Amino acid sequence: MGLDAYLAVSVALFALGVICIVTRRNIIYVLMGIEMILNAANINFVAFNRFNGDGLEGRMFAIFVIILAAAEAAVALAIVLNVFHLFKSIKPSDIDLLRE
Amino acid sequence: MDHASKAFYALLVLFFLGLSGWGLATAGPQGAIFALFAFLSIGGCLICIFEQSIVRSAFALMATFGGVAGLFLLLGASFLAMAQVLIYVGGILALILFGVMLSPPDLAERQLKRVIPMGALVGAAFAWIAFRVSSTMGSWAVLENLPEMQSHAREIGIGFLHPQGYLVAFELAAYLLTVALVAAVYVARRKKADLEALPTMVGGAGGAN
């Protein structure tokens, strides 16, 4: 399998993540879409690392991306918890405090 | 199971058969394994977007993360594959499942009339990008003389801790994780007013203790 096959999977994952973010009305789905997009980026990093020379930069970047994703998920779900507490809903369209 | 989901899962099976047939035809057994992992990751995303129940979506995401870990294995990054399984499947997905418990069952939230046009639009845009990128690919991809597959766990560890490597970024990531996790606990904790109101909620009459 060449580089293009991995890039195709990565593009599909990225597009599905974007679709997940823009079509579902639920913050949890937005978080899931973000995780899909980060996974697509990781596939790209590791595939480019494998097919371009013998360095390890791509893998290091992928590890840092995973670390940041873990931190992001923890903080985002804590925020979602508070949003649910405040608004009794986790639909993004219901969070409209500034509109009033 | 309504007609839409029957058609969706039939299409998914067709997609799997086509993908594995394509993999077998182009690269033999290795292509078939690649097709399996690619199907796991893409099909998991498709189910996650399609399903009405958020719990099913979250578990479909597990297939996605497992498939991506398999792709890492095929790329020779076994350390990264292990990290992916541990952190994504074990940690982030468990967090998401906790978040799912907040979500009231709202089966009417997913509407195909919203998903299908938006999906077609985004899919067309990315198909165009993929086509444009693939038409310029031969100029920079170095496909011959591939390095041998190794886990490189030792080199990755040295890269993290060597001053000429990623020591600063590694330390910053450690601080970031500490701060983010403590902040998450602080933000998500129950406020004092909630705790005072708790006995009447769970203890029923009287509010003992």
Interface residues (C-beta under 8 A of the other chain):
Chain A: M1 G2 L3 D4 A5 Y6 L7 A8 V9 V11 A12 L13 F14 A15 L16 G17 V18 I19 C20 V22 T23 R24 R25 N26 I28 Y29 L31 M32 E35 M36 N39 N42 I43 V46 A47 N49 R50 F51 N52 G53 D54 L56 R59 M60 A62 I63 F64 I66 I67 L68 A69 A70 A71 E72 A73 A74 V75 L77 A78 I79 V80 L81 N82 F84 I90 K91
Chain B: G23 A27 Q30 G31 F34 A38 S41 I42 C45 L46 C48 I49 I54 S57 A58 L61 T64 F65 V68 L71 F72 L74 L75 G76 A77 F79 L80 A83 Q84 I87 Y88 G91 I92 L95 I96 F98 G99 V100 L102 S103 D106 E109 R110 R114 V115 M118 G119 V122 G123 A125 F126 I129 A130 V133 S134 M137 A141 V142 L143 L146 P147 H152 E155 I156 G159 F160 Y166 A169 A173 L176 L177 A180 L181 A183 A184 V185 V187 A188
